[in-house]
């Protein structure tokens, strides 16, 4: 399908205020739930992010496939459930193999014109569960790693939004996301560093000269993930990935930056701490 620029109707101040109120109300519910499950860890945390992954898979397939998507959704959904079950029970290699087989199966079922996009949905959705679950597996340091990730991504998202609206200026990538500005991107990155270091200080962690650049990297990665999802919606002519979250659109609209940042964070944690202590690998420098 050719790129489509969704028609945007001008919104009144009242409409914008109402949308902001819905965003705040949704955040009041979802943010504590995310933090509590991260604190508890174990299967509640795994189930929380597995449910998010399944929701994202449904949104992705609904976005990139044509009208008849039932066979694809059933096959991809079954593969993702099995993959996540293997991950939760500690069979990481088997989970990766099943996911790879699912990608091949989804590609085989998809129309030729959209085969690559359909196949990409499984690893994208899987990453939303894989990265947080792997990162959280490291005990207390795993919980701190998740808090650090939350703080970085949420501060980026919130402050980029308000800084961009308050200051404006040159657009970041107008062909992909007309509203995003360089001022918002910079404001979000600065806020991410402040939030990340606040988590580190509250947790008694040192290594700030390493954690600050890490926060910059994760913030930039989160913004790149946001831009990618904007590109995807523009390509397939959608304003939101779905309407699951009042005021926010869909899960992909809220998790686009998080999935990108969490993958980078998990890879850094694994590279430095191995599978035994990925949280420590991310947080202790």
N, C-alpha and C positions, 0 to 999 in steps of 0.2 A: 504494500500500500504506500502511496506517495505521502510525504509529510503533509500533515494537516494542521493549520493554525486554528485552534478552537476559538469560536466566537465568544468574545468577552463583552458582557453588558456592563455599563457603568453602574456602580453601586452607590447608594446614598450613604451618608454618615451613619444613619440609623442601622442600615443593613450591616455595615462594617462593625459597628459596636455590638450588634447582636451576634455576629460571627465570632468576635473576640470573646464575648461572654461564654459562648458554647465551647470555645477552645479552652478557656480557663476551667470551666466546669468538668470537661473531659479529663484535663490534666490532674485536677484534684482527686479524681477517682483512680486514674491509671498510674500516676507517679508513685503514690504510697504502695499500691499493689506490686509494682515492679521492685521497689526497694525491699518490701517485706519478703517477697519470694526470694530475692537475692540473699537476704540475711539468713533465711531458713535453709536455703540451698537444697541439695538432694533432689528427690523426685518432684516436689512442688515447683522448684525452679525449672527443672527440665520440662515438666508438663506445660508450664506457662509459656516457655519459648517454643515448645513444639506446637502448641496451639497457634501461636503467632506465625510460625512457619507455614502451617497448613492454610491459614487465612491468606497469607501472602501468595502462596501457590495458586489459590483460587483466583485472587485478584490478577495475578500475572497472566494466567491462562485466559481469563475473561477478557483481558486487555488485548492480547496478541493473537488470539485465535478468532476464527469466524463463528458463525451462529452455532454450528453443531460441534460442541466441544466436550460432550459427555464422555466419550471413550477416552479422550486425552486426560480429562480430569480424574476419571476413575483409575486409570493406569498410573498416572503420575502421583495421585494421592496415595494409592496403595504402596507404591515404591517409597514415598517419603515417610509414611507411617512405619514401614519395616526398617528403613534407614535410621529413623530416630529411636526406635525401640532398641536396635543394636547399639546405638551410641549410648543410650541411657544405661544399658547393662554392661557397658565397658568394652564392647567389641568394635573398636574404632576402625580397624582395618576392614572388617567385614562390612561395616556401615559405608565406608568409602566405596567398596566394590559394588555393593547394591545400588548406591546412588549413581555410580558410573553406568551400570547396566540400565538403570531407569532413564538416564539421559539418552542412551542409544534407542531404547524402546520408544520414548516420547518423540524422538526425531523420526523414527520409522512410521509412526502414526500420523505425524503432522503433514499438512500440505507442503509441497516442495518450496513454495514461495516464502513460507514462514518457518521452515524447519529449524533454522538456527535460533530464532527467537523462542520458539517453543522449547527446544532443548535447553536453552539457557535458564528457563524458569526453575528447573529443579535445583541446580547448584545455588542459584540466587536465594530461593526459599530455604534450602537446606542450610545455607550459611547463617541465616538468622537464628537457627537453633544451635548449630555446630559451634560457632565461635563463642557465644556466651557460656554454653555448657562446659566446653573445654576450659575456658578461662576461669570459671567458678570452681573447678574441681580441686583447686589448691588450698582448701581449708580457709583459715582467716584471711590469708593473703589473697586468696581467690575472691573473697567478698570485697576486700579493699580494691582489687583490680576492677571489679564490676562498678563499684561506686566511683572510682576514678574515671571510668569510661562514661558512665551516666553523666557525671558532672561536666566532662569535656563536651560531650555531644549536646546536652541540653543547654548549656551556657552558649554554645555556638549558635544553636537554633534560635533561642530567645533573643539574644543580643544582636544577632545579625538582622533579625526581623525589625526590631525597634530602632536600631542604629540606622539601618537603611531607610526607614520611613522618616526619621527625624532629620537626617543629613542629606540623603539623596546623592546626587552626583553621577559620575559616569557609570554606565551599566557594566556588570561583570561579564555576562554572555547573553546579549539581548536576543540572539537568534534562537536560544534555547529557553531562557527564562527572563522575560522582559522586565520583571520587577526587581531582580537582584542587582545590587550595586557593589562597587568596590568598597565603599565606606561600610556597608553592612558586613561584607566578608572580613574586613580588617577588624571591625568592632566585635564580631563573633569570635575571631581568633584571640584577640586580647582577653575577652571575657573567659574563654576556655582556659587560658593559662592561669588566670586568677582563680577560677573555680577549681582547677586541678591542684594547684598549690595549696588551696584552702583544705582540700581533702587530705593532701599529704601532711600538712601541718597538724590537722586534727588527729591524724593517725600516728603521729610521731615519727614519720618517715623522713629520712635525709635524702641526699642525692638530688636536690632541687635543680642543680645545673643540668641534670639529665632529664628530669621530669618535665621541666618547662619546654624544652625542644620537643619532647614526646607529645606534650599537649598540643603544640603547634601542628605537629604532623597529623595527629588524630583529628584536630579541628579542620585542617585543610582537606583531609581524606573524607570527613563527614560532608563537607560542602561539595566535594566532587561527587559523592554518592547522591546528594540532593539534585545536582545538575543532571546526573545521568537519568534519574527518574523523571525529571522535567522533560528531558529529551525523549524518553520512551513515551510519555503521555502525549507529547506534541506529535510524535511520529504516527501514533495510532488514533489521534484525534480525540483525546479524552482530557477533561479538566481535572478530574480526580480519579484515583485508582478504584474507588468504590465510595460508599456512603456509610461505612460501618461505624465510624467514630464521629459523633456530632461536632461540627465546627472544624474538623480536621480532615475530612474526606475518608480515605481508607488507611489500612495498615501500612501499605507501601508509602503513602504520603508522610506518615510519621516515622517510619523506620528506615527510610532511604539512606539518611546519613549514618544512622546507627549501624546498619549492616556493614557498610564499607569500613567504618572506624573499628568495629568489633573484629572484623577479619584481620585487619592490620595489627590490632592489639594482640589478638590470639597468636598470630604468627611470631610477633616479637617475643611474647611470653614463652612460646614453645622453643624458639631458637635459644633463649637464654636460660630457661628453667627446665626444659624437657617436658615430657608428659607427666612427670611426677609433681612438678611445681610451676605450672605456667603463670599463675598469679604472682608468685615470687619473682619469676623472671621478668615480668612487666614492671613490678613496683620497686624492687630492691636494686639499687645501683651503687 
